[in-house]
Amino acid sequence: MRLWIRQYPLMHKFLKFGFVGVASTLVSLFVFWVIMLQFPQFNLISKAIGYIMGFSVGFTLNKIWTYVEHTEEGEKYLLKYMIVYAFTFVVYLFFNYVCDHFFHPEYYISGLVSKTGLEFFAEWIILRGTLVTNILSIFLNVTLNFIGTNFIVFRVPDPEKIFD
């Protein structure tokens, strides 16, 4: 396993980044859920607080675990992290809008699925176009967040130098 990690250090970082993403998403959803149980009238505020908590957990775990060997004292990681995530959030919203109003990827994906003989699932995909678009946007967002966090925020060196 360690040999595989040495062979593909960028994949190792991506797996750690994915784990942190899942953990921060779970924290975000849990905080939202707890607040909504007590104060259902504060839906948007609950989402905002959950998002901020998830963001904070994600930044902290990425800094102390995913990119621990790439951090230096006094560096402004939080500001760069916020800028990367703000940028990718705008891209996420833009991609969602363009797909929902112009490209309609659910029809292309449904066409591919129907060729496999899963007509029911192909129809389900068409009926849930915004969900399909959102899932595609999330994948794009995760990829851009990883690239930005890896190469802008924490400036990971070339893969050959990671274990040196």
C-alpha positions as CSV (number, residue, x, y, z in Angstrom):
1,M,0.0,0.0,0.0
2,R,2.8,2.4,0.9
3,L,4.4,1.7,-2.5
4,W,1.2,2.6,-4.2
5,I,1.0,5.8,-2.2
6,R,4.6,6.7,-3.2
7,Q,3.8,6.0,-6.8
8,Y,0.7,8.2,-6.9
9,P,1.2,10.9,-4.3
10,L,-1.4,13.2,-5.9
11,M,-4.0,10.5,-5.6
12,H,-3.1,10.1,-2.0
13,K,-3.7,13.8,-1.4
14,F,-7.0,13.6,-3.4
15,L,-8.2,10.7,-1.2
16,K,-7.4,12.6,2.0
17,F,-9.1,15.7,0.5
18,G,-12.1,13.6,-0.3
19,F,-12.3,12.2,3.2
20,V,-12.0,15.7,4.6
21,G,-14.8,16.8,2.3
22,V,-17.1,14.0,3.5
23,A,-16.3,14.9,7.1
24,S,-17.0,18.6,6.6
25,T,-20.2,17.8,4.7
26,L,-21.4,15.6,7.5
27,V,-20.6,18.3,10.1
28,S,-22.4,20.9,8.0
29,L,-25.5,18.7,7.6
30,F,-25.5,17.8,11.3
31,V,-25.3,21.4,12.5
32,F,-28.1,22.3,10.1
33,W,-30.2,19.5,11.3
34,V,-29.7,20.2,15.0
35,I,-30.6,23.9,14.6
36,M,-33.6,23.1,12.4
37,L,-34.9,20.8,15.1
38,Q,-34.9,23.6,17.6
39,F,-35.7,26.5,15.4
40,P,-37.4,25.4,12.2
41,Q,-38.3,29.0,11.3
42,F,-34.6,29.8,10.8
43,N,-34.1,27.6,7.7
44,L,-31.6,29.9,5.8
45,I,-29.7,30.9,9.0
46,S,-29.4,27.2,9.8
47,K,-27.9,26.5,6.4
48,A,-25.5,29.4,6.7
49,I,-24.3,28.3,10.1
50,G,-24.0,24.7,8.9
51,Y,-22.0,25.8,5.9
52,I,-19.7,27.9,8.0
53,M,-19.1,25.1,10.4
54,G,-18.4,22.6,7.5
55,F,-16.1,25.1,5.9
56,S,-14.2,25.6,9.2
57,V,-13.9,21.9,9.7
58,G,-12.7,21.4,6.1
59,F,-10.1,24.1,6.3
60,T,-8.8,22.9,9.7
61,L,-8.6,19.2,8.7
62,N,-7.0,20.0,5.3
63,K,-4.4,22.2,7.1
64,I,-3.5,19.8,9.9
65,W,-3.9,16.5,8.0
66,T,-4.1,16.6,4.2
67,Y,-1.4,19.3,3.8
68,V,0.4,19.3,7.1
69,E,3.8,18.8,5.6
70,H,3.3,21.8,3.3
71,T,2.3,24.5,5.9
72,E,4.6,27.2,7.2
73,E,4.2,29.6,10.2
74,G,2.8,33.0,9.4
75,E,1.4,32.0,6.0
76,K,-2.1,33.4,5.2
77,Y,-3.8,30.0,4.3
78,L,-7.3,30.9,5.5
79,L,-7.6,34.0,3.2
80,K,-6.3,32.0,0.2
81,Y,-8.7,29.1,1.1
82,M,-11.6,31.5,1.2
83,I,-10.7,33.1,-2.1
84,V,-10.4,29.6,-3.8
85,Y,-13.7,28.5,-2.4
86,A,-15.5,31.7,-3.3
87,F,-14.2,31.4,-6.8
88,T,-15.2,27.8,-7.2
89,F,-18.6,28.6,-5.6
90,V,-19.3,31.1,-8.4
91,V,-18.2,28.6,-11.0
92,Y,-20.5,26.0,-9.4
93,L,-23.5,28.4,-9.6
94,F,-22.6,29.5,-13.2
95,F,-22.2,25.9,-14.4
96,N,-25.5,25.0,-12.7
97,Y,-27.3,27.9,-14.4
98,V,-25.8,27.2,-17.9
99,C,-26.6,23.4,-17.7
100,D,-30.2,24.0,-16.4
101,H,-31.1,26.6,-19.0
102,F,-29.0,25.8,-22.1
103,F,-27.2,22.4,-22.2
104,H,-29.6,20.1,-20.3
105,P,-27.1,17.3,-19.7
106,E,-29.8,15.0,-18.4
107,Y,-30.9,14.3,-22.0
108,Y,-27.4,13.2,-23.0
109,I,-26.9,11.0,-19.9
110,S,-30.4,9.6,-20.3
111,G,-29.6,8.7,-23.9
112,L,-26.5,6.8,-22.8
113,V,-28.4,5.0,-20.0
114,S,-31.3,4.0,-22.3
115,K,-28.8,2.3,-24.6
116,T,-28.0,-0.1,-21.8
117,G,-31.7,-1.1,-21.6
118,L,-32.4,0.7,-18.4
119,E,-35.4,2.7,-19.7
120,F,-36.9,3.3,-16.3
121,F,-33.7,4.8,-15.0
122,A,-33.3,6.9,-18.2
123,E,-36.8,8.4,-17.7
124,W,-36.0,9.0,-14.0
125,I,-32.9,11.0,-15.0
126,I,-34.9,13.2,-17.4
127,L,-37.4,14.0,-14.7
128,R,-34.7,15.0,-12.3
129,G,-32.7,17.3,-14.6
130,T,-31.8,19.8,-11.9
131,L,-30.5,17.0,-9.7
132,V,-28.3,15.7,-12.5
133,T,-27.0,19.2,-13.1
134,N,-26.3,19.7,-9.4
135,I,-24.4,16.4,-9.2
136,L,-22.3,17.3,-12.2
137,S,-21.7,20.7,-10.7
138,I,-20.6,19.2,-7.4
139,F,-18.0,17.0,-9.2
140,L,-16.7,20.0,-11.0
141,N,-16.6,22.0,-7.8
142,V,-14.7,19.3,-5.9
143,T,-12.2,19.0,-8.7
144,L,-11.6,22.8,-8.8
145,N,-11.4,23.0,-5.0
146,F,-8.8,20.3,-5.0
147,I,-6.7,22.0,-7.7
148,G,-7.0,25.3,-5.9
149,T,-6.3,24.0,-2.5
150,N,-3.4,21.9,-3.7
151,F,-1.6,24.3,-6.0
152,I,-2.7,27.8,-4.7
153,V,-3.4,27.6,-1.0
154,F,-0.9,25.0,0.2
155,R,1.4,24.9,-2.9
156,V,2.2,21.2,-3.0
157,P,5.4,20.6,-4.9
158,D,5.9,18.2,-7.8
159,P,4.8,14.6,-7.1
160,E,8.5,13.4,-7.2
161,K,9.4,15.8,-4.3
162,I,6.5,15.1,-2.0
163,F,8.2,12.2,-0.1
164,D,11.7,13.7,-0.2
